[in-house]
Amino acid sequence: MTSSAETGSGPRPKSVMLTFLGIHLLDRASAIYSGSVIDVFGRVGVSEEAVRSTLTRMAGSGLLTRHRHGRKVYFGLSERLATVLEDGRRRIWETGAVNRSEDGGWTLVGFSLPDTRRGDRHDLRRQLTWAGFGLLQNGLWVAPGVRDVAAIVEQLGLDGHVTVFTAHPAKPTEAAELVRKAFDTATIASRYHDFMDKWDGGKPAFPDDLTRQLMLHSDWLHVVRRDPHLPAGHLPRDWPAIEAETLFRKLDADFREGADRLAAETLELLPTAAQPAG
């Protein structure tokens, strides 16, 4: 069986890995045996080689910590990765898929970087897109509400090159016009429809509730993390986010008991009081 993680039609193995770690390690003082990860990922069509490569790269970049117990290697969360996963958890369970705020203003980001910093310019654009910003016009990005851009600027070392401010549109500019110009709402909506098309039957071709839960969460994060969370009042009345979120929550509840039972049987955890491996 081939999963969406390998076909390119959905989340990549690293995205699935992040989801897996968020479900099974976040808020736990534990590391997980690599063999357990290989076992579960094999059930959704991800090869052992792909799993080992993903774990190795994530450990090499400081996202994971290695722990050795006997001849086995376990992987735990770094503080940096725990912060990333906590953001994903909030996005699913607290922020939700629908922004019902009436008028929370807008965050605007302007920047000008010389051609000698083309790589930094690319990284900044990518980070702004990930943070929910859309390109309004050349060099000016907007996002609804108040967004914290300081961490992005600091991480990229762009202090002095980026201007950030909050504002409200004034005549003749309307908020709906900002949405239309800066965001591809048709593509955002299509992601929600694709999610519902895949999951509306309740049990796509994954072998058990543990893998169904994993891929359900992976697919949902794949959608909501690329949704800039635009104000609902400026979106079409048939905006699919509410229906898709209702489906996600129902299926999560359906799979949870079986997934928890299988996780207890399948996943080998090690308390992270053990010293990281060298």
CYANA upper distance limits for C-alpha pairs under 8 A (distance plus 0.5 A):
  1 MET  CA     44 VAL  CA      7.64
  1 MET  CA     45 GLY  CA      6.12
  2 THR  CA      6 GLU  CA      7.24
  2 THR  CA      7 THR  CA      7.69
  2 THR  CA     44 VAL  CA      7.52
  2 THR  CA     45 GLY  CA      5.44
  2 THR  CA     46 VAL  CA      8.21
  3 SER  CA      7 THR  CA      7.07
  3 SER  CA     44 VAL  CA      6.15
  3 SER  CA     45 GLY  CA      5.83
  3 SER  CA     46 VAL  CA      7.68
  4 SER  CA      8 GLY  CA      6.76
  4 SER  CA      9 SER  CA      5.96
  4 SER  CA     10 GLY  CA      5.43
  4 SER  CA     11 PRO  CA      7.15
  4 SER  CA     12 ARG  CA      8.29
  5 ALA  CA      9 SER  CA      7.84
  5 ALA  CA     10 GLY  CA      6.23
  5 ALA  CA     11 PRO  CA      5.58
  5 ALA  CA     12 ARG  CA      5.14
  5 ALA  CA     13 PRO  CA      6.02
  5 ALA  CA     16 VAL  CA      7.70
  5 ALA  CA     46 VAL  CA      7.69
  6 GLU  CA     12 ARG  CA      7.06
  6 GLU  CA     13 PRO  CA      7.68
  6 GLU  CA     45 GLY  CA      8.09
  6 GLU  CA     46 VAL  CA      7.27
  8 GLY  CA     12 ARG  CA      7.37
 10 GLY  CA    219 ASP  CA      7.55
 10 GLY  CA    222 HIS  CA      7.97
 11 PRO  CA     15 SER  CA      6.08
 11 PRO  CA     16 VAL  CA      6.91
 11 PRO  CA    218 SER  CA      7.26
 11 PRO  CA    219 ASP  CA      7.26
 11 PRO  CA    222 HIS  CA      6.79
 12 ARG  CA     16 VAL  CA      6.90
 13 PRO  CA     17 MET  CA      6.49
 13 PRO  CA     46 VAL  CA      7.80
 13 PRO  CA     50 ALA  CA      7.80
 13 PRO  CA     51 VAL  CA      7.92
 13 PRO  CA     54 THR  CA      7.76
 14 LYS  CA     18 LEU  CA      6.66
 14 LYS  CA     54 THR  CA      6.67
 15 SER  CA     19 THR  CA      6.84
 15 SER  CA    218 SER  CA      7.40
 16 VAL  CA     20 PHE  CA      6.61
 16 VAL  CA    214 LEU  CA      7.97
 16 VAL  CA    215 MET  CA      7.80
 16 VAL  CA    218 SER  CA      6.06
 17 MET  CA     21 LEU  CA      6.63
 17 MET  CA     54 THR  CA      8.41
 18 LEU  CA     22 GLY  CA      6.55
 18 LEU  CA     85 LEU  CA      7.72
 19 THR  CA     23 ILE  CA      6.74
 19 THR  CA     85 LEU  CA      8.40
 19 THR  CA    214 LEU  CA      7.37
 19 THR  CA    217 HIS  CA      7.16
 19 THR  CA    218 SER  CA      6.20
 20 PHE  CA     24 HIS  CA      6.67
 20 PHE  CA    214 LEU  CA      6.67
 21 LEU  CA     25 LEU  CA      5.66
 21 LEU  CA     26 LEU  CA      7.11
 21 LEU  CA     77 LEU  CA      8.47
 21 LEU  CA     85 LEU  CA      8.47
 22 GLY  CA     26 LEU  CA      5.54
 22 GLY  CA     85 LEU  CA      6.00
 22 GLY  CA     86 GLU  CA      8.15
 22 GLY  CA     89 ARG  CA      8.08
 23 ILE  CA    214 LEU  CA      8.44
 24 HIS  CA     28 ARG  CA      8.41
 25 LEU  CA     29 ALA  CA      8.11
 25 LEU  CA     30 SER  CA      7.06
 25 LEU  CA     31 ALA  CA      7.64
 25 LEU  CA     32 ILE  CA      8.27
 25 LEU  CA     76 GLY  CA      8.00
 25 LEU  CA     77 LEU  CA      7.84
 26 LEU  CA     77 LEU  CA      8.19
 26 LEU  CA     82 ALA  CA      6.95
 26 LEU  CA     85 LEU  CA      7.62
 26 LEU  CA     86 GLU  CA      7.99
 29 ALA  CA    271 PRO  CA      6.40
 29 ALA  CA    272 THR  CA      6.07
 29 ALA  CA    273 ALA  CA      8.30
 30 SER  CA     76 GLY  CA      6.85
 30 SER  CA    269 LEU  CA      6.49
 30 SER  CA    270 LEU  CA      5.76
 30 SER  CA    271 PRO  CA      4.85
 30 SER  CA    272 THR  CA      5.30
 31 ALA  CA     67 HIS  CA      7.82
 31 ALA  CA     74 TYR  CA      6.00
 31 ALA  CA     75 PHE  CA      5.37
 31 ALA  CA     76 GLY  CA      4.52
 31 ALA  CA     77 LEU  CA      7.82
 31 ALA  CA    269 LEU  CA      6.05
 31 ALA  CA    270 LEU  CA      5.61
 31 ALA  CA    271 PRO  CA      6.82
 31 ALA  CA    272 THR  CA      6.34
 32 ILE  CA     36 SER  CA      7.63
 32 ILE  CA     37 VAL  CA      8.09
 32 ILE  CA     74 TYR  CA      5.43
 32 ILE  CA     75 PHE  CA      5.74
 32 ILE  CA     76 GLY  CA      6.94
 32 ILE  CA    267 LEU  CA      7.60
 32 ILE  CA    268 GLU  CA      6.43
 32 ILE  CA    269 LEU  CA      5.07
 32 ILE  CA    270 LEU  CA      6.74
 33 TYR  CA     37 VAL  CA      7.39
 33 TYR  CA     72 LYS  CA      7.49
 33 TYR  CA     73 VAL  CA      6.50
 33 TYR  CA     74 TYR  CA      4.68
 33 TYR  CA     75 PHE  CA      6.99
 33 TYR  CA    267 LEU  CA      7.94
 33 TYR  CA    268 GLU  CA      6.09
 33 TYR  CA    269 LEU  CA      6.70
 33 TYR  CA    270 LEU  CA      8.04
 34 SER  CA     38 ILE  CA      6.78
 34 SER  CA     52 ARG  CA      8.27
 34 SER  CA     72 LYS  CA      8.43
 34 SER  CA     73 VAL  CA      6.83
 34 SER  CA     74 TYR  CA      6.19
 34 SER  CA     75 PHE  CA      7.38
 35 GLY  CA     39 ASP  CA      6.61
 36 SER  CA     40 VAL  CA      6.91
 36 SER  CA    266 THR  CA      7.14
 36 SER  CA    267 LEU  CA      5.72
 36 SER  CA    268 GLU  CA      6.69
 37 VAL  CA     41 PHE  CA      6.57
 37 VAL  CA     51 VAL  CA      7.95
 37 VAL  CA    267 LEU  CA      8.12
 38 ILE  CA     42 GLY  CA      6.37
 38 ILE  CA     47 SER  CA      8.16
 38 ILE  CA     48 GLU  CA      6.09
 38 ILE  CA     51 VAL  CA      6.65
 38 ILE  CA     52 ARG  CA      8.30
 39 ASP  CA     43 ARG  CA      7.26
 40 VAL  CA     44 VAL  CA      7.72
 40 VAL  CA    211 THR  CA      7.46
 41 PHE  CA     45 GLY  CA      7.03
 41 PHE  CA     46 VAL  CA      5.76
 41 PHE  CA     47 SER  CA      7.75
 41 PHE  CA     48 GLU  CA      8.37
 41 PHE  CA     51 VAL  CA      7.90
 42 GLY  CA     46 VAL  CA      5.62
 42 GLY  CA     47 SER  CA      6.38
 42 GLY  CA     48 GLU  CA      7.41
 43 ARG  CA    206 PHE  CA      7.84
 43 ARG  CA    207 PRO  CA      7.34
 43 ARG  CA    211 THR  CA      7.60
 44 VAL  CA    206 PHE  CA      6.90
 44 VAL  CA    207 PRO  CA      8.41
 44 VAL  CA    211 THR  CA      7.30
 46 VAL  CA     50 ALA  CA      7.05
 46 VAL  CA     51 VAL  CA      7.58
 47 SER  CA     51 VAL  CA      6.90
 48 GLU  CA     52 ARG  CA      6.63
 49 GLU  CA     53 SER  CA      6.53
 50 ALA  CA     54 THR  CA      6.57
 51 VAL  CA     55 LEU  CA      6.67
 52 ARG  CA     56 THR  CA      6.53
 53 SER  CA     57 ARG  CA      6.63
 54 THR  CA     58 MET  CA      6.62
 55 LEU  CA     59 ALA  CA      6.59
 55 LEU  CA     64 LEU  CA      8.16
 55 LEU  CA     75 PHE  CA      8.43
 56 THR  CA     60 GLY  CA      6.51
 57 ARG  CA     61 SER  CA      6.70
 58 MET  CA     62 GLY  CA      6.87
 58 MET  CA     63 LEU  CA      5.67
 58 MET  CA     64 LEU  CA      6.21
 59 ALA  CA     63 LEU  CA      6.04
 59 ALA  CA     64 LEU  CA      4.86
 59 ALA  CA     65 THR  CA      6.39
 59 ALA  CA     66 ARG  CA      7.52
 60 GLY  CA     64 LEU  CA      8.29
 62 GLY  CA     78 SER  CA      7.37
 63 LEU  CA     77 LEU  CA      7.06
 63 LEU  CA     78 SER  CA      5.84
 63 LEU  CA     79 GLU  CA      8.44
 63 LEU  CA     80 ARG  CA      6.93
 63 LEU  CA     81 LEU  CA      5.70
 64 LEU  CA     75 PHE  CA      6.62
 64 LEU  CA     76 GLY  CA      6.02
 64 LEU  CA     77 LEU  CA      5.40
 64 LEU  CA     78 SER  CA      5.72
 64 LEU  CA     81 LEU  CA      7.75
 65 THR  CA     75 PHE  CA      6.01
 65 THR  CA     76 GLY  CA      5.51
 65 THR  CA     77 LEU  CA      6.57
 65 THR  CA     78 SER  CA      6.52
 65 THR  CA    276 PRO  CA      6.85
 65 THR  CA    277 ALA  CA      8.45
 66 ARG  CA     73 VAL  CA      7.18
 66 ARG  CA     74 TYR  CA      6.30
 66 ARG  CA     75 PHE  CA      5.32
 66 ARG  CA     76 GLY  CA      7.01
 66 ARG  CA    276 PRO  CA      5.61
 66 ARG  CA    277 ALA  CA      5.64
 66 ARG  CA    278 GLY  CA      8.10
 67 HIS  CA     73 VAL  CA      6.19
 67 HIS  CA     74 TYR  CA      5.43
 67 HIS  CA     75 PHE  CA      6.56
 67 HIS  CA     76 GLY  CA      7.95
 67 HIS  CA    272 THR  CA      8.12
 67 HIS  CA    274 ALA  CA      7.24
 67 HIS  CA    275 GLN  CA      6.66
 67 HIS  CA    276 PRO  CA      4.66
 67 HIS  CA    277 ALA  CA      5.09
 68 ARG  CA     72 LYS  CA      6.28
 68 ARG  CA     73 VAL  CA      5.09
 68 ARG  CA     74 TYR  CA      6.57
 68 ARG  CA    274 ALA  CA      8.40
 68 ARG  CA    275 GLN  CA      8.12
 68 ARG  CA    276 PRO  CA      7.21
 68 ARG  CA    277 ALA  CA      5.73
 69 HIS  CA     73 VAL  CA      6.96
 69 HIS  CA     74 TYR  CA      8.13
 73 VAL  CA    277 ALA  CA      8.42
 74 TYR  CA    269 LEU  CA      8.31
 74 TYR  CA    270 LEU  CA      7.71
 76 GLY  CA    272 THR  CA      7.69
 77 LEU  CA     81 LEU  CA      6.43
 77 LEU  CA     82 ALA  CA      6.47
 78 SER  CA     82 ALA  CA      6.67
 79 GLU  CA     83 THR  CA      6.80
 80 ARG  CA     84 VAL  CA      7.07
 81 LEU  CA     85 LEU  CA      6.66
 82 ALA  CA     86 GLU  CA      6.51
 83 THR  CA     87 ASP  CA      6.82
 84 VAL  CA     88 GLY  CA      7.05
 85 LEU  CA     89 ARG  CA      6.75
 86 GLU  CA     90 ARG  CA      6.75
 87 ASP  CA     91 ARG  CA      6.68
 88 GLY  CA     92 ILE  CA      6.84
 88 GLY  CA    221 LEU  CA      7.93
 88 GLY  CA    225 ARG  CA      8.40
 89 ARG  CA     93 TRP  CA      6.60
 89 ARG  CA     94 GLU  CA      8.26
 90 ARG  CA     94 GLU  CA      5.41
 90 ARG  CA     95 THR  CA      6.54
 91 ARG  CA     95 THR  CA      5.43
 91 ARG  CA     96 GLY  CA      6.56
 91 ARG  CA     97 ALA  CA      8.49
 91 ARG  CA    224 VAL  CA      7.98
 91 ARG  CA    225 ARG  CA      8.12
 92 ILE  CA     96 GLY  CA      6.12
 92 ILE  CA     97 ALA  CA      8.14
 92 ILE  CA    221 LEU  CA      7.87
 92 ILE  CA    224 VAL  CA      8.20
 96 GLY  CA    245 GLU  CA      8.22
 97 ALA  CA    224 VAL  CA      6.98
 97 ALA  CA    227 ASP  CA      8.46
 97 ALA  CA    229 HIS  CA      7.36
 97 ALA  CA    241 ALA  CA      6.31
 97 ALA  CA    242 ILE  CA      7.29
 97 ALA  CA    245 GLU  CA      7.01
 98 VAL  CA    229 HIS  CA      6.97
 98 VAL  CA    230 LEU  CA      8.24
 98 VAL  CA    231 PRO  CA      8.07
 98 VAL  CA    232 ALA  CA      7.04
 98 VAL  CA    241 ALA  CA      6.93
 98 VAL  CA    242 ILE  CA      7.10
 99 ASN  CA    229 HIS  CA      6.18
 99 ASN  CA    230 LEU  CA      6.57
 99 ASN  CA    231 PRO  CA      5.42
 99 ASN  CA    232 ALA  CA      6.08
100 ARG  CA    231 PRO  CA      6.41
100 ARG  CA    232 ALA  CA      5.96
100 ARG  CA    233 GLY  CA      7.81
101 SER  CA    231 PRO  CA      6.60
101 SER  CA    232 ALA  CA      8.03
102 GLU  CA    231 PRO  CA      7.54
102 GLU  CA    233 GLY  CA      7.54
103 ASP  CA    145 GLY  CA      8.48
103 ASP  CA    231 PRO  CA      8.43
104 GLY  CA    144 PRO  CA      7.43
104 GLY  CA    145 GLY  CA      5.27
104 GLY  CA    146 VAL  CA      7.87
105 GLY  CA    144 PRO  CA      6.78
105 GLY  CA    145 GLY  CA      5.60
105 GLY  CA    146 VAL  CA      7.64
105 GLY  CA    166 THR  CA      7.35
105 GLY  CA    167 ALA  CA      6.25
105 GLY  CA    168 HIS  CA      5.44
105 GLY  CA    169 PRO  CA      8.32
106 TRP  CA    142 VAL  CA      7.07
106 TRP  CA    143 ALA  CA      6.14
106 TRP  CA    144 PRO  CA      4.99
106 TRP  CA    145 GLY  CA      5.30
106 TRP  CA    146 VAL  CA      6.81
106 TRP  CA    166 THR  CA      6.00
106 TRP  CA    167 ALA  CA      5.92
106 TRP  CA    168 HIS  CA      6.63
107 THR  CA    142 VAL  CA      6.13
107 THR  CA    143 ALA  CA      5.80
107 THR  CA    144 PRO  CA      6.78
107 THR  CA    145 GLY  CA      6.67
107 THR  CA    146 VAL  CA      6.01
107 THR  CA    147 ARG  CA      6.61
107 THR  CA    164 VAL  CA      7.68
107 THR  CA    165 PHE  CA      6.36
107 THR  CA    166 THR  CA      4.90
107 THR  CA    167 ALA  CA      7.03
108 LEU  CA    140 LEU  CA      7.37
108 LEU  CA    141 TRP  CA      6.14
108 LEU  CA    142 VAL  CA      5.07
108 LEU  CA    143 ALA  CA      7.20
108 LEU  CA    164 VAL  CA      6.24
108 LEU  CA    165 PHE  CA      5.91
108 LEU  CA    166 THR  CA      6.44
108 LEU  CA    167 ALA  CA      7.91
109 VAL  CA    140 LEU  CA      6.22
109 VAL  CA    141 TRP  CA      5.57
109 VAL  CA    142 VAL  CA      6.89
109 VAL  CA    162 VAL  CA      7.41
109 VAL  CA    163 THR  CA      6.15
109 VAL  CA    164 VAL  CA      5.14
109 VAL  CA    165 PHE  CA      7.24
110 GLY  CA    139 GLY  CA      5.98
110 GLY  CA    140 LEU  CA      5.10
110 GLY  CA    141 TRP  CA      6.91
110 GLY  CA    162 VAL  CA      6.34
110 GLY  CA    163 THR  CA      5.59
110 GLY  CA    164 VAL  CA      7.06
111 PHE  CA    139 GLY  CA      6.19
111 PHE  CA    140 LEU  CA      7.61
111 PHE  CA    161 HIS  CA      6.29
111 PHE  CA    162 VAL  CA      5.03
111 PHE  CA    163 THR  CA      6.65
112 SER  CA    139 GLY  CA      7.20
112 SER  CA    161 HIS  CA      6.79
112 SER  CA    162 VAL  CA      7.71
113 LEU  CA    117 ARG  CA      6.70
113 LEU  CA    118 ARG  CA      7.87
113 LEU  CA    121 ARG  CA      7.00
113 LEU  CA    161 HIS  CA      7.28
114 PRO  CA    118 ARG  CA      7.43
117 ARG  CA    121 ARG  CA      6.80
118 ARG  CA    122 HIS  CA      6.77
119 GLY  CA    123 ASP  CA      6.74
120 ASP  CA    124 LEU  CA      6.54
120 ASP  CA    156 LEU  CA      7.46
121 ARG  CA    125 ARG  CA      6.75
122 HIS  CA    126 ARG  CA      6.73
123 ASP  CA    127 GLN  CA      6.61
123 ASP  CA    156 LEU  CA      8.26
124 LEU  CA    128 LEU  CA      6.57
124 LEU  CA    152 ILE  CA      8.06
124 LEU  CA    153 VAL  CA      8.38
124 LEU  CA    156 LEU  CA      7.87
125 ARG  CA    129 THR  CA      6.66
126 ARG  CA    130 TRP  CA      6.74
127 GLN  CA    131 ALA  CA      6.65
127 GLN  CA    152 ILE  CA      7.46
128 LEU  CA    132 GLY  CA      6.93
128 LEU  CA    133 PHE  CA      5.79
128 LEU  CA    134 GLY  CA      8.21
128 LEU  CA    141 TRP  CA      8.41
129 THR  CA    133 PHE  CA      5.48
129 THR  CA    134 GLY  CA      6.85
129 THR  CA    226 ARG  CA      8.50
130 TRP  CA    225 ARG  CA      7.75
130 TRP  CA    226 ARG  CA      7.04
131 ALA  CA    228 PRO  CA      7.85
132 GLY  CA    143 ALA  CA      6.52
132 GLY  CA    226 ARG  CA      7.62
132 GLY  CA    227 ASP  CA      7.22
132 GLY  CA    228 PRO  CA      4.45
132 GLY  CA    229 HIS  CA      7.66
133 PHE  CA    141 TRP  CA      6.48
133 PHE  CA    142 VAL  CA      5.70
133 PHE  CA    143 ALA  CA      5.01
133 PHE  CA    144 PRO  CA      8.50
133 PHE  CA    228 PRO  CA      7.09
134 GLY  CA    141 TRP  CA      5.95
134 GLY  CA    142 VAL  CA      5.96
134 GLY  CA    143 ALA  CA      6.90
134 GLY  CA    182 ALA  CA      5.21
134 GLY  CA    183 PHE  CA      6.04
135 LEU  CA    139 GLY  CA      8.17
135 LEU  CA    140 LEU  CA      6.70
135 LEU  CA    141 TRP  CA      5.01
135 LEU  CA    142 VAL  CA      7.02
135 LEU  CA    181 LYS  CA      8.46
135 LEU  CA    182 ALA  CA      5.49
135 LEU  CA    183 PHE  CA      7.99
136 LEU  CA    140 LEU  CA      6.29
136 LEU  CA    141 TRP  CA      5.94
136 LEU  CA    142 VAL  CA      6.89
136 LEU  CA    178 LEU  CA      7.53
136 LEU  CA    181 LYS  CA      6.51
136 LEU  CA    182 ALA  CA      5.04
137 GLN  CA    141 TRP  CA      7.66
137 GLN  CA    182 ALA  CA      8.35
141 TRP  CA    182 ALA  CA      8.36
142 VAL  CA    182 ALA  CA      7.85
143 ALA  CA    147 ARG  CA      7.81
143 ALA  CA    228 PRO  CA      7.73
144 PRO  CA    228 PRO  CA      8.35
144 PRO  CA    229 HIS  CA      7.98
144 PRO  CA    230 LEU  CA      6.69
144 PRO  CA    231 PRO  CA      7.69
146 VAL  CA    166 THR  CA      7.39
149 VAL  CA    153 VAL  CA      6.88
149 VAL  CA    164 VAL  CA      8.00
150 ALA  CA    154 GLU  CA      6.54
151 ALA  CA    155 GLN  CA      6.44
152 ILE  CA    156 LEU  CA      6.78
153 VAL  CA    157 GLY  CA      6.51
153 VAL  CA    158 LEU  CA      5.69
153 VAL  CA    159 ASP  CA      6.67
153 VAL  CA    162 VAL  CA      7.82
154 GLU  CA    158 LEU  CA      6.89
154 GLU  CA    159 ASP  CA      7.09
158 LEU  CA    162 VAL  CA      7.05
169 PRO  CA    173 THR  CA      6.22
169 PRO  CA    174 GLU  CA      6.51
169 PRO  CA    175 ALA  CA      6.80
170 ALA  CA    174 GLU  CA      7.44
173 THR  CA    177 GLU  CA      7.19
173 THR  CA    178 LEU  CA      8.26
174 GLU  CA    178 LEU  CA      7.21
175 ALA  CA    179 VAL  CA      6.97
175 ALA  CA    234 HIS  CA      7.85
176 ALA  CA    180 ARG  CA      6.73
176 ALA  CA    234 HIS  CA      5.78
177 GLU  CA    181 LYS  CA      6.57
178 LEU  CA    182 ALA  CA      6.37
178 LEU  CA    183 PHE  CA      8.49
179 VAL  CA    183 PHE  CA      6.09
179 VAL  CA    230 LEU  CA      7.99
179 VAL  CA    234 HIS  CA      7.72
180 ARG  CA    184 ASP  CA      7.85
180 ARG  CA    185 THR  CA      8.09
184 ASP  CA    188 ILE  CA      7.03
185 THR  CA    189 ALA  CA      6.54
186 ALA  CA    190 SER  CA      6.65
187 THR  CA    191 ARG  CA      6.98
188 ILE  CA    192 TYR  CA      7.48
188 ILE  CA    223 VAL  CA      8.46
188 ILE  CA    226 ARG  CA      8.11
188 ILE  CA    227 ASP  CA      6.79
189 ALA  CA    193 HIS  CA      6.91
189 ALA  CA    239 TRP  CA      7.31
189 ALA  CA    240 PRO  CA      6.83
189 ALA  CA    241 ALA  CA      7.99
190 SER  CA    194 ASP  CA      6.53
191 ARG  CA    195 PHE  CA      6.72
191 ARG  CA    223 VAL  CA      6.48
192 TYR  CA    196 MET  CA      6.86
192 TYR  CA    223 VAL  CA      7.11
192 TYR  CA    240 PRO  CA      6.63
192 TYR  CA    241 ALA  CA      6.67
192 TYR  CA    244 ALA  CA      6.62
193 HIS  CA    197 ASP  CA      6.57
193 HIS  CA    240 PRO  CA      7.29
193 HIS  CA    244 ALA  CA      8.06
194 ASP  CA    198 LYS  CA      6.74
195 PHE  CA    199 TRP  CA      6.68
195 PHE  CA    219 ASP  CA      7.48
195 PHE  CA    220 TRP  CA      7.74
195 PHE  CA    223 VAL  CA      8.26
195 PHE  CA    244 ALA  CA      7.69
196 MET  CA    200 ASP  CA      5.73
196 MET  CA    244 ALA  CA      6.49
196 MET  CA    247 LEU  CA      7.96
198 LYS  CA    204 PRO  CA      7.62
199 TRP  CA    203 LYS  CA      7.31
199 TRP  CA    204 PRO  CA      6.99
199 TRP  CA    216 LEU  CA      8.36
199 TRP  CA    247 LEU  CA      8.45
200 ASP  CA    247 LEU  CA      7.78
202 GLY  CA    251 LEU  CA      7.19
203 LYS  CA    212 ARG  CA      7.66
204 PRO  CA    212 ARG  CA      8.04
206 PHE  CA    211 THR  CA      6.61
206 PHE  CA    212 ARG  CA      6.29
207 PRO  CA    211 THR  CA      7.25
207 PRO  CA    212 ARG  CA      8.01
208 ASP  CA    212 ARG  CA      6.64
208 ASP  CA    259 ALA  CA      8.28
209 ASP  CA    213 GLN  CA      6.36
209 ASP  CA    255 PHE  CA      5.69
209 ASP  CA    256 ARG  CA      7.85
209 ASP  CA    258 GLY  CA      5.93
209 ASP  CA    259 ALA  CA      5.35
209 ASP  CA    262 LEU  CA      8.28
210 LEU  CA    214 LEU  CA      6.82
210 LEU  CA    255 PHE  CA      7.92
210 LEU  CA    258 GLY  CA      7.33
210 LEU  CA    259 ALA  CA      4.51
210 LEU  CA    260 ASP  CA      7.80
210 LEU  CA    262 LEU  CA      6.70
210 LEU  CA    263 ALA  CA      7.25
211 THR  CA    215 MET  CA      6.63
211 THR  CA    259 ALA  CA      8.18
212 ARG  CA    216 LEU  CA      6.36
212 ARG  CA    255 PHE  CA      7.56
213 GLN  CA    217 HIS  CA      6.63
213 GLN  CA    252 ASP  CA      6.98
213 GLN  CA    255 PHE  CA      6.47
213 GLN  CA    256 ARG  CA      7.59
213 GLN  CA    259 ALA  CA      7.20
214 LEU  CA    218 SER  CA      6.64
215 MET  CA    219 ASP  CA      6.43
216 LEU  CA    220 TRP  CA      6.63
216 LEU  CA    248 PHE  CA      7.89
216 LEU  CA    251 LEU  CA      8.50
216 LEU  CA    252 ASP  CA      8.06
217 HIS  CA    221 LEU  CA      6.54
218 SER  CA    222 HIS  CA      6.57
219 ASP  CA    223 VAL  CA      7.02
220 TRP  CA    224 VAL  CA      6.74
220 TRP  CA    248 PHE  CA      7.77
221 LEU  CA    225 ARG  CA      6.08
222 HIS  CA    226 ARG  CA      7.31
223 VAL  CA    227 ASP  CA      7.05
230 LEU  CA    234 HIS  CA      7.96
230 LEU  CA    235 LEU  CA      8.08
231 PRO  CA    235 LEU  CA      7.54
232 ALA  CA    236 PRO  CA      8.47
235 LEU  CA    239 TRP  CA      7.04
240 PRO  CA    244 ALA  CA      6.65
241 ALA  CA    245 GLU  CA      6.50
242 ILE  CA    246 THR  CA      6.69
243 GLU  CA    247 LEU  CA      6.83
244 ALA  CA    248 PHE  CA      6.73
245 GLU  CA    249 ARG  CA      6.71
246 THR  CA    250 LYS  CA      6.72
247 LEU  CA    251 LEU  CA      6.69
248 PHE  CA    252 ASP  CA      6.54
249 ARG  CA    253 ALA  CA      6.75
250 LYS  CA    254 ASP  CA      6.78
251 LEU  CA    255 PHE  CA      6.65
252 ASP  CA    256 ARG  CA      6.38
253 ALA  CA    257 GLU  CA      8.22
255 PHE  CA    259 ALA  CA      6.41
256 ARG  CA    260 ASP  CA      6.48
257 GLU  CA    261 ARG  CA      6.81
258 GLY  CA    262 LEU  CA      6.71
259 ALA  CA    263 ALA  CA      6.46
260 ASP  CA    264 ALA  CA      6.75
261 ARG  CA    265 GLU  CA      6.98
262 LEU  CA    266 THR  CA      6.33
263 ALA  CA    267 LEU  CA      5.87
270 LEU  CA    274 ALA  CA      8.32
